[in-house]
């Protein structure tokens, strides 16, 4: 109903993030064009990529909401935490709260498993909590990577309407913004839906794909389920990835995943640029 079914399935079998590889690609990101500048030209992640990689909708209402003065936008002028209690049936202790964020561990421990035979309202509370975890950790994670912002309350309050939002375009806009921050402000720690970026790299640049992951599945990012690049020193692996990128040619880049139509979703490169310039998406985040 919320339009996040495929993301929930991916959440159960995510692959390990290859930070050196992702970091080397992000170094090629140019904020002024929202593209990766490669030796053979420019390329970027599009709305179509998001739809195929994560199975998210790229149509519908755009996801908006300003983080600055967040409390002003709470429905009916109620205090934010009062609404939190009404929707989830419980309040986190003060030592688990930081401004308008809650420790992710508290969410996971409090809403571990919904009891068999629970009533409809209890099921909805657990669903709201799980969706907030999904959004806060898989699509819109920040640098802390361990806190859930309660900005998602207006969305989970109306579960029936969540499927009408373009979660795919919001996730892409957030990824663009996170990569621009790294490029412009010399931010060290990456944030955002980085599994989307890594899966895109594997699909678009076959030379970087791990061996032994040949089975097709939906969404496309699930192909790399269980992938673990192993533990090794990050520095040398980043340098190796940079060198491999420097040697890339046009023939090493696949324009679209096998079997995917070039315009099957009605999304063009210009649509992506428009998404990134929506002024009120996560402003102040």
N, C-alpha and C positions, 0 to 999 in steps of 0.2 A: 504493500500500500504506500509506503514511503518512497518507493523507487530506488531502494538501496540493497535489494536482494543480492545482486551479483557482488557488490562490495562486501556484504556480510559473508558470502561464501569465500571470497578471497581472504578475508580476515582470518579464516581458520587454517589457511595454508599459504601464508605469505612466504616469500623467499628472502634470503638474507641480502641486505643492501651492500653492494660493492662500492664502498665510499671512494676509494682511489679512482675507479673508473668514472663514477658520477662527477667527482670533483674536477677531473681532467676535462670533461665535457662542459661543465659550468664555466670553466675558464674561457671557453670559446663564446660564451653568451655576450651579446651586445645589447644593452638596454635601449639604445636609440632606435634599433630596428626590431627588437624582440626576436632575434634569430641567432642561431649558432653560426659563427663565421668559420667555415671549414676551408681547407686548401683548395677544394674544387668549387666553392661557392657558398651559398647560404641555405640553411634549412631550419625548420622549426616544428614544434609540436602543435598540431591543429585540433580543432574540436572533433574531427573524425577520429583522430588517434585516441582521444579520451573515451569516446563512445565504444570503440572496439577493444581498447586495452582494459578498461575498467567496467564496461557495461553500464555506464551512467547516461542518463538522458541529457541531451544538449538542446532540447526544446523546452518551452514553458516559461514561467515567470523567472526573472533573474533574482538571485539571492542577494539581498542587500541588508544593510544594518551597520550603523556607525558605532565603533567601539568607544569613541570619545563620548562622554556623558551618557553611557549606556543606560543608566538607571532612568533617564528621562523617557525612554521608549517602552518601558514596561507597561503592559496593558492596564488601563484603568488607573494609572498612577500609583499602583500598589508597590510596596518595597520589593525589590528583586528577590530577596530570600523568602519572603512570604509566598510569592508565586512558585518558587522552587519547591517549597514544602507542599503546596497544594498539588503540584503536578507529579512529584516523586514520592510523597508521603513520608519523607524523612529529611532532616537537616544534617549536614556534616558538622562535626565539632569544629570549634574555632581554629584549632591548630591544623586543620586540613584546608582552611580557606586562606586565599591570598587575593585581596581585592575582589574581583569577580571571577576568580578561577578556583577550582577544587582539585585536590590531589587525585590523580587518576587511580592510584591504588585504592583509595577509599571507595570510588565508584565500583571497582572490580570486586572488592571484598563485600560490599553491601549488597550488590546485585549479582551475586555469583550464579545462582540458579533459581529460577522461579519454581515454587512448589507445585507438584502435581495436584490438579483440582482447584487451582487458585481462581478467584473470581475475575470477572472481566476488568475491573478497575486495577487490580493488582497486576494483571498481565500487561496492561497499558503502561503502568509505571515502570515495569522492568523493560518494556520495549523502548520507552523514552530514554531511560538510562543507557541502554545498549546503543541506541542511535547516537546519543551525545558522545559516547566513547568512540564510536566509528568516525563521526565527523571530526572530533577533536584530535584523534591520533592518526587516522589513515588519510584523510583528505586535507585538513586544515591545521596540521600540527605546527607548533612554533618551536623556537630554539630550546625551550625548556624540555619539551617532548614528554612531560609527565604531569601536565595540568590540563583540565578541561574547563573551557570558558563557558559561562552560563548564557552567552549570547544566543545559544540554540533554543532557549526556552520558548520564544515565540513560534518556532517551527514545530517542535515536538508537542506543543499544546494542541495542535490540530493535525493529528496523524493522518487523517483522511485527505488533507490538502498537500501533504509533503511531496507526493508524487507529481504534483503539478509544477515543481520548480526545476530549473535547469542546473542540477548539481554538477553536471559535467563542465559547463562553462565557468561556474564558480571555482571549481577545483583547478581548472587551467589558469584562470586569472590569478589565483593564489600562488600557483607554481611560478608563473611569470614574475609576480611581485617578489617572491622570495629570491629568485635568481638575480633580479635587478638589484636587490638590496646587497647581495654578496658582491656584485660587480661595482656598485657605486659607493658603498660604505665600508668596504674591506671587512665585511662580516666573516668570521672564521667558520662558524657552525652553520651548516645547511639546514633548511627547514622546508616544509611543504610536502606534497605527495611525491616523494622521491622514488617510490616503487614504480609510479607511472613513468617517470623519466627513465629509469633503468630498463623497464620493459620496452619502452620506445627505442632505446639504444639497441637492445638485442634484436628487435624486429627490423629496424631500419638499417642497421649495420651488421650484417650476418657474420662478419669477421670477428665480432666481439661476443657472439653467442657461446654459451657454455655447451660442451659436448654432452650428448646423452639426453637432451630434452627435445625430442623430435615429435612428440604427440601433440596434435592440435586439440584445443579445448576452448570453451567460452566462459568468461571473457578471455581475450588473448593473453593477458598477464598471468593467468593461471597456468600457462604452459611451463613457467619456471618454478612451479611449486616445489619447495624443498631445496632449492638451489642454495649452496653455501660455498662461497669462494675460498674458504679456508682462512686461517689466521697467519698473517705474515706482516712484515714491516710496511707501513703505509707509504713512506717516502719513496722507496724504490719502485713500488707498484704505480704510484702516481707518475713518476718519470717515464716508466715504460708505456703507460697509457698515453701520455703526451706524445711520445715518439711515434706510436702507432697512429695517432690522429694526424700527426704531421705528414704521414705517408699516405693518407687516404686519397683516393681518386673517385671520380664520379661513378665509376662502375661498382665501387664498394658500397654505394648507398642505394637502398631500395626505396622507391618513392611511396609505396603503400604495401601493407601486409598482403600476402598472397590471397587471392580470391575476394579482396575488398574492392568495391567500385570506387572510382575516383571522386564521384560526386553523389554517392548514395545517400548521404545524410543532408544534402542541401547546404553544406557548410563550406565556405571558401576561406582562403587565407585572410581575406579582408575581414571576415566575421571575427577571426581571432583577434585582430588588431582592435576592433571595436570593443570587444569584451574587456581588453586590458585598459581601456580608457574610460570605463564607467566610473565616474568620480566617487560614487558613494558605496562601492563594494569594499567592505572591511576597512574604511578609512580610520586612521588612528591606530591600526593594529600593529 
